[in-house]
Amino acid sequence: MNEFGKVLENVSLKDYSTFKIGGITKYLVKPYSEEKLSKLIKYLNKNKTKYYIIGNGSGLIIDDNFFNGVIIKLDYFKDIKYQDNLVTVGSGVILSNFVNDNFKYGYTNLAFLSMIPGTIGGAVVVNAGCYGDEIINYVKKVKVLDKAGNIKILDKNEISYGYRYTTLKDKYIVLETTFILKKGDVLKTKEWLKEQNNKRINAQPLDKFSVGSIFRNPEEHPAWVLIDKIGMRGKTVGGALVSSKHANFIVNEKDASFKDVIELINIIKKKVKDKYEISLVVEPTILRWDEL
């Protein structure tokens, strides 16, 4: 597979997860180009080899069993091209780096993305957002690779989406995305970001290994309130802990396993369902090898 990109063997996925949980993958491949990625996907399909695309590993709860397949990272997909009020950006670009690039040209409408620890590709696939805004609101078109290894351009109106969801997920690999940009006051925007970041530091366990909020907020109440009311704050299963700082965060307190985290998630879901008749929905992707 060296002809497709940089190939690493028997890689621990703990090192590619903000949760520091994950098994060994037989191969990790970083394709050099869209053409190489297309050929890699066709090769894997032909050989009936399982694969999965990961970004920054910030929205994944990764199976810690051995993965007899290929993990693909788009680390070389980092081009950023500006044209008038549009920017086309590769899927491997880190969101905060992208926002800082935009600031150089006076663009501020995507500043909220710098608060999300992920990549462009992952953010577009799951329609990432915060502070009442979503990345999909600014998408013009997306270049993708389908499961057969063919490159396509999708206009925004060809993509269905909702809260933390798009129809790109499990159907396409996002290669690059074109966004509509708007200029604003960069200094004021940076001040706003600083304020929001300070609030997050005070309210969330950002010094711990986690994947951010574990559950989506139901319409009735914020998830953390429900978790608090059932007395789960500070509870543990193995090395996994419901944060004392923010009850909608599960943190890897002491070498937690995939099983520890899933068990703790299921306990919370059952208790909330039993007491409030509310079904909590997990926000990060739970990646199980036997489901690929």
C-alpha positions in Angstrom: 0.0 0.0 0.0 3.0 2.3 0.0 2.1 3.5 -3.5 -1.0 5.2 -2.1 0.6 7.2 0.7 2.5 7.0 4.0 1.8 3.6 5.6 2.2 2.8 9.3 1.7 -0.7 10.7 0.3 -1.9 14.0 -0.6 1.6 15.2 -2.2 2.3 18.6 -5.3 4.4 18.0 -5.0 5.7 21.5 -2.5 8.2 20.0 -5.2 9.3 17.5 -8.0 9.9 19.9 -8.7 12.8 22.3 -10.2 10.1 24.6 -6.9 8.1 24.6 -8.9 5.0 24.0 -8.6 2.7 21.0 -7.1 -0.6 19.8 -4.3 -1.5 17.4 -5.0 -1.0 13.7 -3.2 -3.3 11.3 -2.5 -0.3 9.0 -2.8 3.5 9.1 -2.5 5.1 5.7 -2.1 8.8 5.0 -2.9 9.2 1.2 -0.8 11.8 -0.7 -3.5 13.1 -3.0 -7.1 12.7 -4.1 -6.0 10.4 -6.9 -4.0 8.2 -4.5 -7.0 8.1 -2.1 -9.3 7.1 -4.9 -7.0 4.3 -5.9 -6.6 3.2 -2.3 -10.4 2.9 -1.8 -10.7 0.9 -5.1 -7.9 -1.4 -3.9 -9.5 -1.9 -0.5 -12.9 -2.6 -2.1 -11.3 -5.1 -4.5 -9.6 -6.9 -1.6 -12.7 -6.7 0.7 -10.6 -4.9 3.3 -12.4 -2.9 6.0 -11.5 0.7 6.4 -12.5 3.8 8.3 -11.7 7.5 7.9 -10.7 9.5 11.0 -10.0 13.2 11.4 -8.6 14.6 14.7 -10.2 11.8 16.7 -12.1 14.3 18.8 -15.6 13.0 18.1 -14.9 9.2 18.2 -15.2 6.6 20.9 -12.9 3.9 19.4 -13.2 0.2 19.9 -10.1 -1.1 21.7 -10.0 -4.5 20.1 -7.5 -5.1 17.3 -8.7 -3.8 13.9 -7.7 -6.0 11.0 -8.2 -3.3 8.5 -7.0 0.2 7.4 -7.5 3.5 9.2 -7.2 6.4 6.8 -6.2 9.9 7.8 -6.3 12.9 5.4 -3.3 14.7 6.9 -2.0 15.7 3.5 -5.3 17.3 2.4 -4.5 20.8 3.8 -4.8 23.2 0.8 -6.6 26.5 1.5 -7.6 28.5 -1.6 -9.4 31.9 -1.4 -11.3 33.5 -4.2 -13.4 36.6 -3.6 -15.7 35.7 -0.7 -15.2 32.0 -1.1 -12.7 29.6 0.3 -12.0 26.0 -0.6 -10.3 24.1 2.2 -9.0 20.5 2.4 -10.5 18.1 4.9 -7.3 17.6 6.9 -7.1 21.3 8.0 -7.6 21.8 11.7 -10.6 24.1 12.4 -8.7 26.5 14.6 -6.0 26.9 12.0 -8.6 27.6 9.4 -10.2 30.3 11.5 -6.9 32.0 12.1 -6.2 31.9 8.3 -9.6 33.6 7.8 -8.8 36.3 10.3 -5.8 37.3 8.1 -8.2 38.3 5.4 -10.8 39.9 7.6 -13.3 37.0 7.5 -15.1 36.3 10.8 -18.3 34.4 10.2 -16.7 31.0 10.8 -14.9 32.0 14.0 -17.1 29.7 16.2 -15.4 26.7 14.6 -12.1 27.5 16.5 -13.9 26.3 19.6 -14.3 22.8 18.1 -11.3 20.5 18.3 -11.5 18.8 14.9 -10.8 18.9 11.2 -12.8 20.4 8.4 -13.8 17.0 6.9 -15.1 15.6 10.2 -16.9 18.9 11.1 -18.7 19.0 7.7 -19.7 15.3 7.9 -21.4 15.7 11.3 -22.5 19.3 10.8 -20.5 20.4 13.8 -21.5 23.6 15.6 -21.7 25.6 18.8 -23.2 28.8 20.2 -26.3 28.3 18.1 -24.4 28.1 14.8 -23.6 25.2 12.5 -20.9 24.7 9.8 -23.5 23.7 7.2 -24.9 27.2 7.2 -21.8 28.4 5.3 -21.2 25.5 2.9 -21.5 26.2 -0.8 -20.3 22.8 -2.2 -18.4 19.8 -1.2 -16.0 17.6 -3.2 -16.4 14.0 -2.1 -15.3 10.5 -2.9 -18.1 7.9 -3.1 -17.7 4.3 -1.8 -16.7 3.1 -5.3 -13.8 5.5 -5.3 -15.3 8.1 -7.7 -14.9 11.8 -7.1 -18.1 14.0 -7.2 -19.0 17.6 -6.5 -22.2 18.0 -4.4 -23.9 21.4 -4.1 -25.3 22.2 -0.7 -28.9 21.6 -1.9 -27.9 17.9 -2.6 -27.1 17.3 1.1 -29.7 16.7 3.7 -28.8 17.8 7.2 -29.9 18.5 10.7 -28.6 18.8 14.2 -25.1 17.1 14.2 -26.1 15.2 11.1 -25.6 15.1 7.3 -26.3 12.5 4.7 -22.6 12.6 3.9 -21.9 10.3 6.8 -21.2 6.7 5.8 -21.8 7.5 2.1 -18.9 9.7 1.2 -15.4 10.8 2.1 -15.2 14.6 2.1 -12.1 15.8 0.2 -12.6 19.5 0.4 -15.3 22.0 1.1 -16.1 25.5 -0.4 -17.5 28.0 2.2 -19.1 31.4 1.8 -17.2 34.0 3.8 -18.2 37.3 5.4 -16.0 40.1 6.7 -16.3 41.5 10.2 -14.4 43.1 13.0 -11.5 40.7 13.7 -10.5 42.3 17.0 -14.0 42.2 18.4 -14.4 38.6 17.2 -11.1 37.6 18.9 -12.3 39.2 22.1 -15.5 37.3 21.9 -13.6 34.0 21.4 -11.4 34.7 24.3 -14.4 35.3 26.6 -16.1 32.1 25.4 -12.9 30.1 25.8 -12.5 31.3 29.4 -16.1 30.3 30.1 -15.4 26.8 28.7 -12.2 26.4 30.8 -14.2 27.3 33.9 -17.2 25.0 33.0 -15.7 22.0 31.2 -13.0 19.5 32.1 -10.7 20.5 29.2 -7.6 19.3 31.1 -8.9 15.7 30.9 -9.1 13.2 28.1 -12.6 13.2 26.6 -14.7 13.6 23.5 -16.6 16.6 24.6 -20.3 16.4 25.4 -21.4 12.7 25.5 -25.1 13.3 24.9 -27.1 15.7 22.6 -29.3 18.1 24.5 -32.9 17.0 24.4 -35.5 19.7 23.8 -36.9 19.5 27.4 -33.7 20.0 29.4 -29.9 20.2 28.9 -28.4 16.7 29.2 -26.1 17.7 32.1 -29.1 18.7 34.2 -30.8 15.3 33.7 -27.5 13.5 34.5 -27.0 15.6 37.6 -30.6 15.0 38.8 -30.1 11.2 38.6 -27.0 11.5 40.8 -24.4 10.4 38.2 -22.0 13.3 38.6 -18.7 11.8 39.8 -19.7 8.2 39.2 -17.2 5.8 37.7 -17.1 2.5 35.8 -13.5 1.2 35.7 -11.4 4.1 34.6 -14.3 6.1 33.1 -15.7 9.0 35.2 -18.7 11.3 34.8 -17.0 14.6 35.3 -17.6 16.5 38.6 -17.0 19.7 36.6 -19.6 19.1 33.9 -22.0 16.1 34.1 -22.3 15.7 30.3 -18.6 14.9 30.0 -17.2 11.4 30.5 -13.5 11.6 31.1 -10.8 9.0 30.8 -9.7 9.3 34.4 -7.5 6.2 34.7 -6.7 4.2 31.6 -10.4 3.6 30.8 -11.4 0.9 28.3 -14.0 1.1 25.5 -16.2 -1.2 27.6 -15.9 1.1 30.7 -17.2 4.1 28.7 -20.0 2.2 26.9 -21.2 0.7 30.2 -21.2 4.2 31.8 -23.1 5.6 28.9 -25.7 2.8 29.1 -26.2 3.3 32.8 -26.9 7.0 32.3 -29.3 6.4 29.4 -31.3 3.8 31.4 -31.5 6.0 34.5 -32.7 9.0 32.6 -35.2 7.0 30.6 -36.6 5.3 33.8 -36.9 8.6 35.7 -37.9 11.1 32.9 -39.0 9.0 29.9 -36.4 10.8 27.9 -34.1 8.9 25.5 -30.7 10.5 25.5 -28.8 10.3 22.2 -25.0 9.9 22.1 -23.3 12.8 20.3 -19.9 11.3 19.4 -19.6 8.4 17.0 -19.2 5.0 18.7 -16.8 3.1 16.4 -17.2 -0.7 16.6 -15.1 -2.8 14.2 -17.7 -5.5 13.9 -20.2 -2.9 12.6 -18.1 -1.7 9.7 
